[in-house]
């Protein structure tokens, strides 16, 4: 929890609303890189895009698993 408390306030707010459980370290890594390149607002957009890609990948994987199960049944 201590590491979370040391994050920049906009990043902490984003993490509280995130759909996935992020580690403070991984979120901060993306935040720092994107913020250096384009600023804090762009960093939040980048985090949202990364999260959306992860959710899409998970959805695709679970859809493929459901198709395999239905073939067996």
KOLGUDREN-875536 format. One record per residue (C-alpha): residue in one letter; y, z, x; residue number from 1. Coordinates in Angstrom, 3 decimals, always signed. Last residue first. Layout:
<nodes>
[node a; [Y; Z; X]; NUM]
...
</nodes>
This chain:
<nodes>
[node x; [-31.286; -25.660; -19.828]; 73]
[node x; [-31.351; -27.135; -16.323]; 72]
[node x; [-28.757; -29.824; -16.990]; 71]
[node x; [-26.532; -27.230; -18.730]; 70]
[node x; [-26.678; -25.022; -15.633]; 69]
[node x; [-25.570; -27.870; -13.372]; 68]
[node x; [-22.660; -28.708; -15.670]; 67]
[node x; [-21.594; -25.045; -15.757]; 66]
[node x; [-21.614; -24.940; -11.946]; 65]
[node x; [-19.418; -28.030; -11.806]; 64]
[node x; [-16.953; -26.436; -14.197]; 63]
[node x; [-16.935; -23.243; -12.131]; 62]
[node x; [-16.096; -25.239; -9.004]; 61]
[node x; [-13.343; -27.193; -10.740]; 60]
[node x; [-11.798; -24.013; -12.104]; 59]
[node x; [-11.917; -22.379; -8.675]; 58]
[node x; [-10.270; -25.410; -7.053]; 57]
[node x; [-7.621; -25.503; -9.753]; 56]
[node x; [-6.902; -21.796; -9.255]; 55]
[node x; [-6.575; -22.258; -5.497]; 54]
[node x; [-4.254; -25.228; -5.966]; 53]
[node x; [-2.112; -23.255; -8.403]; 52]
[node x; [-1.913; -20.365; -5.907]; 51]
[node x; [-0.777; -22.669; -3.127]; 50]
[node x; [+1.825; -24.214; -5.413]; 49]
[node x; [+3.114; -20.816; -6.504]; 48]
[node x; [+3.380; -19.656; -2.890]; 47]
[node x; [+5.301; -22.814; -2.023]; 46]
[node x; [+7.728; -22.277; -4.907]; 45]
[node x; [+8.339; -18.712; -3.714]; 44]
[node x; [+8.995; -19.982; -0.192]; 43]
[node x; [+11.352; -22.638; -1.535]; 42]
[node x; [+13.408; -19.895; -3.156]; 41]
[node x; [+13.434; -17.930; +0.104]; 40]
[node x; [+14.711; -20.700; +2.368]; 39]
[node x; [+13.588; -24.175; +3.461]; 38]
[node x; [+11.710; -24.233; +6.768]; 37]
[node x; [+12.024; -20.605; +7.809]; 36]
[node x; [+11.310; -19.461; +4.251]; 35]
[node x; [+8.212; -21.692; +4.052]; 34]
[node x; [+6.710; -20.252; +7.242]; 33]
[node x; [+7.609; -16.651; +6.472]; 32]
[node x; [+6.384; -16.762; +2.870]; 31]
[node x; [+3.063; -18.416; +3.766]; 30]
[node x; [+2.333; -15.705; +6.364]; 29]
[node x; [+3.671; -12.987; +4.072]; 28]
[node x; [+1.270; -13.984; +1.299]; 27]
[node x; [-1.675; -13.894; +3.700]; 26]
[node x; [-0.711; -10.472; +5.078]; 25]
[node x; [+0.084; -8.880; +1.709]; 24]
[node x; [-3.404; -9.794; +0.528]; 23]
[node x; [-3.295; -11.814; -2.647]; 22]
[node x; [-5.157; -10.962; -5.860]; 21]
[node x; [-4.787; -14.052; -8.042]; 20]
[node x; [-2.575; -14.654; -11.070]; 19]
[node x; [+0.549; -13.522; -9.255]; 18]
[node x; [+3.117; -11.474; -11.188]; 17]
[node x; [+3.185; -8.434; -8.880]; 16]
[node x; [+2.923; -10.783; -5.901]; 15]
[node x; [+6.118; -12.599; -6.915]; 14]
[node x; [+8.033; -9.324; -7.193]; 13]
[node x; [+6.791; -8.215; -3.762]; 12]
[node x; [+7.852; -11.579; -2.323]; 11]
[node x; [+11.338; -11.276; -3.809]; 10]
[node x; [+11.626; -7.688; -2.460]; 9]
[node x; [+10.714; -8.584; +1.152]; 8]
[node x; [+7.426; -6.946; +2.158]; 7]
[node x; [+7.436; -3.407; +3.611]; 6]
[node x; [+6.053; -1.804; +0.450]; 5]
[node x; [+3.038; -4.116; +0.497]; 4]
[node x; [+2.173; -2.952; +4.029]; 3]
[node x; [+2.327; +0.684; +2.910]; 2]
[node x; [+0.000; +0.000; +0.000]; 1]
</nodes>
